[in-house]
Amino acid sequence: MNGPHSSNPVEIRHGSGTTAVIHTGYGFNCTSFTVATPDGPVDLIWSVPDFGPDRPPMLSGIPVLFPFGGRLVGNTFRWQGTEYTITDGIIEGGSAIHGLVLNRPWRVLEEIGDRVVGEFQASIDDPALLSQWPADFRITMAYEVTATALTCDIVIDNPDQLPLPYGFATHGYYRTPLGQGDGEACELTVPASSRWVLDDNAIPTGEIRPVEPELDLRKSSPINGRQFNTVYTDLATDADGSVNCLVRDPAAGRSIRINMDGGFREVVVWNPPHREAIAIEPYTCVVTAFDVEERGYESGLRVLAPGQSDTLRLTIELVTDDRTSSSVTQRRTAGMGLGPRLTHAR
């Protein structure tokens, strides 16, 4: 740690000159992924330039949302007949929002060249959280950069003797445009055939509808002034079970591909007010999952038994319009998980 108010930014670098910056002391938030190209560096991630503890953690970079994403109805939820109150999370408009780890320091387990690994466990890093969640939780994330791609491997563990309910999401802000063009002309692709209906407070009602033509992103479609705050579901997958979303800048001839492995079943799309980026947010369950479950609807909320783990992967890649192959495919053949390079005592 550099001090109690430091976000501890760590730069990882590939030999090609491609870099990423992860703020290990402030939610393990990746605020920069800059790809070296023959035309110069291209930064894919939007963030305020002075990101740190004095800035809102959920409005820049790639915030990590865990053990829940979205907002609760108020700051309480019920699980197996017990009510829990979030007092140490981010409270916005009276509601707890976006989990418990996005504004806290993480421990760095490994930092070497093109790779950094961080971990947060409630009982170790902030024991006050134990009374606010049904079980202890541990999340480990490894960011690794290649010439054109940034891969994030996530492992979620239940170190407790009680069941661990959770949802995981990231809230990435992807730059529009990727060059000197018009951000509103940038095109989005999200392979979803349905969406959750939201109430006036952006809480899912439990109803799922087919996407309307104005919200249908299955074919590449320009932003063109549209305002999104949409929870997409029924995602089409590739042959390997992964989901691909695209942010394409036709003027630059480049796209950001967000590849989601490991069972992501919802994608939230949202325009921040500045409209210099688009948020593409993969979720393992619907937002406000506990409330959806209380209403009797299936939410996708995950539950880990004691000692059980889940593994997830996200890959963010810069691709060009004339490119016919992808390093995502090449990297996927190497398998998933944090791999043998991560060794530490529990």
C-alpha positions in Angstrom: 0.0 0.0 0.0 1.2 3.5 -0.8 -1.0 5.0 2.0 -4.6 4.9 3.2 -5.9 7.1 0.4 -4.0 5.5 -2.5 -5.7 3.6 -5.3 -2.4 1.8 -5.9 -2.5 1.7 -9.7 -0.5 -1.1 -11.3 0.4 -1.1 -14.9 0.8 -4.4 -16.8 2.6 -4.3 -20.1 2.9 -6.6 -23.1 6.1 -6.7 -25.2 4.1 -5.1 -28.1 3.7 -1.9 -26.0 0.0 -2.7 -25.1 -0.8 -1.8 -21.5 -3.5 -1.9 -18.9 -3.8 -0.1 -15.6 -5.6 -1.7 -12.6 -6.3 0.2 -9.4 -5.6 -2.6 -6.8 -6.3 -0.3 -3.9 -9.7 0.8 -5.1 -11.9 -2.1 -6.2 -9.4 -3.8 -8.6 -10.8 -1.4 -11.2 -9.2 -1.5 -14.7 -9.3 2.1 -15.9 -7.1 1.9 -19.0 -6.5 -0.7 -21.7 -4.4 0.8 -24.4 -3.5 -1.2 -27.5 -0.4 -0.4 -29.5 -1.3 -0.2 -33.2 0.6 0.9 -36.3 -1.5 4.1 -36.2 -0.6 4.8 -32.6 -2.1 3.8 -29.2 -5.9 3.2 -29.0 -7.5 3.3 -25.5 -10.6 1.1 -25.2 -11.7 2.0 -21.7 -13.2 5.3 -20.6 -12.3 6.8 -17.2 -11.9 10.2 -15.5 -8.2 11.0 -15.7 -7.8 11.4 -12.0 -9.6 8.2 -10.9 -9.1 7.4 -7.3 -10.8 7.2 -3.9 -12.1 10.8 -4.3 -14.0 9.7 -7.4 -17.2 7.6 -7.6 -15.9 4.0 -8.1 -18.8 2.9 -10.4 -18.6 5.6 -13.0 -15.1 4.9 -14.6 -13.2 2.0 -16.0 -14.4 -1.5 -15.3 -16.0 -1.6 -11.8 -16.3 -5.1 -10.3 -19.8 -5.7 -8.9 -19.9 -8.5 -6.3 -21.5 -10.2 -4.4 -24.4 -8.4 -6.1 -24.8 -6.1 -9.1 -27.4 -3.4 -9.7 -29.4 -2.0 -6.8 -31.3 -3.6 -3.9 -34.8 -2.4 -3.0 -33.6 -0.2 -0.2 -30.5 -1.4 1.6 -32.0 -4.7 2.9 -32.7 -8.1 1.3 -34.0 -11.5 2.5 -32.3 -14.9 2.1 -33.6 -18.1 3.4 -35.9 -16.3 5.9 -33.3 -14.0 7.3 -33.1 -10.2 6.6 -29.7 -8.7 5.9 -28.9 -4.9 5.9 -26.1 -3.4 3.9 -24.6 -0.6 5.9 -21.0 -0.5 4.5 -21.7 -0.5 0.8 -22.5 2.4 -1.5 -25.9 3.8 -0.8 -27.6 5.8 -3.6 -31.1 7.2 -3.2 -31.6 5.0 -0.2 -30.6 1.8 -2.0 -27.5 -0.3 -1.8 -25.9 -0.5 -5.2 -23.3 -2.5 -7.0 -21.9 -4.8 -4.3 -19.3 -4.6 -1.6 -15.9 -4.8 -3.3 -15.7 -2.0 -5.9 -14.5 0.7 -3.4 -12.3 -1.4 -1.2 -8.5 -2.2 -1.3 -7.7 -5.7 -2.6 -4.6 -7.7 -1.8 -2.1 -8.2 -4.6 -1.1 -11.9 -4.9 1.0 -11.6 -8.0 2.4 -8.7 -10.1 4.7 -9.6 -12.9 5.1 -8.0 -16.3 1.9 -8.6 -18.3 -0.2 -9.9 -15.4 -1.6 -8.9 -12.0 -3.7 -11.0 -9.6 -5.8 -9.5 -6.7 -8.0 -11.0 -4.1 -10.7 -9.8 -1.6 -12.1 -11.9 1.2 -14.6 -10.5 3.6 -13.3 -12.2 6.7 -9.8 -11.1 6.0 -10.1 -7.7 4.3 -13.2 -6.2 6.0 -14.8 -8.5 8.7 -17.6 -5.9 9.3 -19.1 -7.2 6.1 -19.7 -10.7 7.6 -22.9 -9.6 9.3 -24.2 -8.0 6.1 -24.1 -11.1 3.9 -25.2 -14.7 4.4 -21.7 -16.1 4.2 -18.0 -15.2 3.9 -16.9 -14.8 0.3 -13.6 -14.7 -1.6 -13.1 -13.3 -5.1 -9.8 -13.6 -7.0 -9.2 -11.9 -10.3 -6.3 -12.1 -12.7 -5.8 -9.5 -15.5 -3.4 -10.4 -18.3 -2.6 -8.4 -21.3 -1.5 -9.5 -24.8 -0.9 -7.5 -28.0 -4.6 -6.9 -28.7 -6.5 -8.5 -25.8 -7.1 -8.1 -22.0 -8.2 -11.3 -20.3 -9.8 -11.4 -16.8 -10.1 -14.7 -15.1 -12.3 -14.7 -12.0 -12.6 -17.3 -9.3 -15.3 -17.0 -6.7 -14.9 -19.2 -3.6 -17.1 -20.0 -0.6 -14.7 -20.3 2.3 -17.6 -20.5 4.9 -19.6 -23.4 6.3 -22.8 -21.8 5.1 -24.2 -21.5 1.6 -23.0 -18.4 -0.4 -25.6 -16.7 -2.6 -24.0 -14.3 -5.1 -24.2 -12.4 -8.4 -21.2 -11.2 -10.3 -21.0 -8.4 -13.0 -18.6 -5.9 -14.5 -19.7 -2.4 -15.4 -17.2 -1.6 -18.2 -17.2 1.8 -20.0 -16.1 1.4 -23.6 -15.0 4.4 -25.5 -17.1 5.8 -28.3 -15.6 6.7 -30.7 -12.4 4.8 -31.0 -10.9 7.6 -33.2 -11.9 11.0 -34.3 -15.3 10.1 -35.5 -18.8 10.5 -34.1 -19.6 8.5 -31.0 -23.3 8.4 -31.9 -22.4 6.6 -35.2 -20.7 3.8 -33.3 -22.6 0.5 -33.6 -23.6 -2.0 -30.9 -24.1 -5.7 -31.1 -25.7 -7.7 -28.2 -27.0 -11.1 -29.2 -30.1 -11.0 -27.0 -33.7 -11.9 -28.0 -35.4 -10.7 -24.8 -35.2 -8.1 -22.1 -36.4 -7.8 -18.5 -39.2 -5.2 -17.9 -38.1 -2.6 -15.4 -40.3 -0.4 -13.2 -39.8 3.4 -12.7 -36.9 2.7 -10.3 -35.1 0.4 -12.7 -36.1 -2.7 -10.7 -37.1 -5.8 -12.7 -40.8 -6.6 -12.4 -40.3 -10.3 -13.2 -41.7 -10.0 -16.7 -39.5 -10.8 -19.7 -40.5 -9.6 -23.2 -39.1 -10.0 -26.7 -36.9 -7.0 -27.5 -38.7 -4.3 -29.4 -37.2 -3.2 -32.8 -35.8 0.0 -31.2 -33.9 -2.0 -28.6 -32.9 -5.0 -30.8 -29.1 -5.1 -31.1 -28.8 -8.6 -32.6 -27.6 -6.9 -35.8 -25.0 -4.2 -35.5 -26.9 -1.0 -34.9 -25.7 2.7 -34.4 -26.3 4.3 -31.1 -27.8 7.3 -32.9 -29.1 9.3 -29.9 -30.8 6.3 -28.2 -30.8 6.1 -24.5 -30.3 2.7 -23.1 -30.9 1.4 -19.6 -31.8 -2.1 -20.7 -31.3 -5.5 -19.1 -31.0 -8.0 -22.0 -31.4 -11.8 -21.6 -31.8 -14.9 -23.7 -28.4 -14.5 -25.1 -27.3 -16.4 -28.2 -24.0 -18.2 -27.7 -21.2 -19.3 -30.0 -20.3 -23.0 -30.5 -18.0 -22.9 -27.4 -20.8 -21.5 -25.2 -19.4 -18.0 -25.0 -21.2 -14.7 -25.8 -19.8 -11.9 -27.9 -20.8 -8.2 -27.7 -19.3 -5.6 -30.0 -18.8 -1.8 -30.0 -17.8 -0.9 -33.5 -16.5 2.5 -34.8 -17.2 2.4 -38.5 -15.1 5.5 -39.2 -12.0 4.0 -37.5 -12.6 0.5 -38.9 -12.2 -0.9 -35.4 -14.3 -2.8 -32.9 -14.1 -3.7 -29.2 -15.1 -7.3 -28.7 -16.3 -8.3 -25.2 -16.2 -12.1 -25.0 -18.0 -13.6 -22.0 -17.4 -17.2 -20.9 -18.6 -19.0 -17.8 -22.3 -18.7 -17.7 -23.1 -15.0 -18.0 -26.8 -14.9 -18.8 -27.7 -11.1 -18.8 -26.1 -8.1 -20.3 -27.0 -4.5 -19.2 -26.5 -1.7 -21.7 -26.4 1.9 -20.4 -25.4 5.3 -21.7 -23.6 7.5 -19.1 -24.7 11.1 -19.3 -21.4 12.3 -20.9 -22.1 9.9 -23.8 -18.3 9.5 -24.4 -18.7 5.8 -23.7 -21.2 3.0 -23.7 -21.5 0.6 -20.7 -21.7 -3.1 -21.6 -22.2 -5.0 -18.4 -22.2 -8.9 -18.3 -24.1 -10.3 -15.4 -24.4 -13.9 -14.0 -27.9 -13.1 -12.8 -30.5 -10.4 -13.3 -30.1 -7.2 -11.3 -31.9 -7.0 -8.0 -31.9 -10.8 -7.9 -33.0 -11.2 -4.3 -36.2 -9.2 -4.9 -36.9 -11.1 -8.1 -36.6 -14.3 -6.2 -38.9 -13.0 -3.4 -41.5 -12.3 -6.1 -41.4 -15.9 -7.2 -39.4 -15.5 -10.4 -36.2 -17.3 -11.4 -33.3 -14.8 -11.3 -30.2 -16.8 -12.0 -28.9 -16.1 -8.5 -26.0 -18.5 -7.9 -25.4 -20.4 -4.6 -22.1 -22.0 -3.7 -22.0 -24.8 -1.2 -19.3 -24.6 1.5 -15.9 -25.1 -0.2 -17.4 -24.8 -3.7 -15.9 -22.4 -6.4 -17.1 -20.9 -9.7 -14.8 -19.8 -12.5 -15.6 -17.1 -15.0 -13.7 -15.4 -17.8 -14.0 -12.1 -19.7 -11.9 -11.0 -22.7 -11.8 -7.6 -24.2 -10.1 -7.3 -27.5 -9.5 -4.7 -30.2 -10.3 -6.0 -33.7 -10.1 -4.4 -37.1 -12.7 -4.7 -39.8 -10.4 -6.6 -42.1 -9.3 -9.1 -39.5 -10.4 -12.7 -40.0 -8.9 -14.4 -36.9 -9.0 -13.6 -33.2 -6.6 -14.0 -30.4 -9.6 -14.7 -28.3 -9.9 -18.0 -30.1 -6.2 -18.7 -29.7 -6.2 -17.9 -26.0 -9.4 -20.0 -25.3 -7.6 -23.1 -26.5 -5.2 -22.7 -23.6 -8.0 -23.3 -21.1 -9.6 -21.3 -18.4 -8.9 -20.4 -14.8 -6.1 -18.7 -12.9 -3.7 -21.4 -13.8 -0.5 -22.7 -12.2 1.1 -19.2 -12.0 -1.2 -18.4 -9.1 -0.1 -20.2 -5.9 -0.7 -18.9 -2.4 -1.8 -20.1 1.0 -5.4 -20.0 2.0 
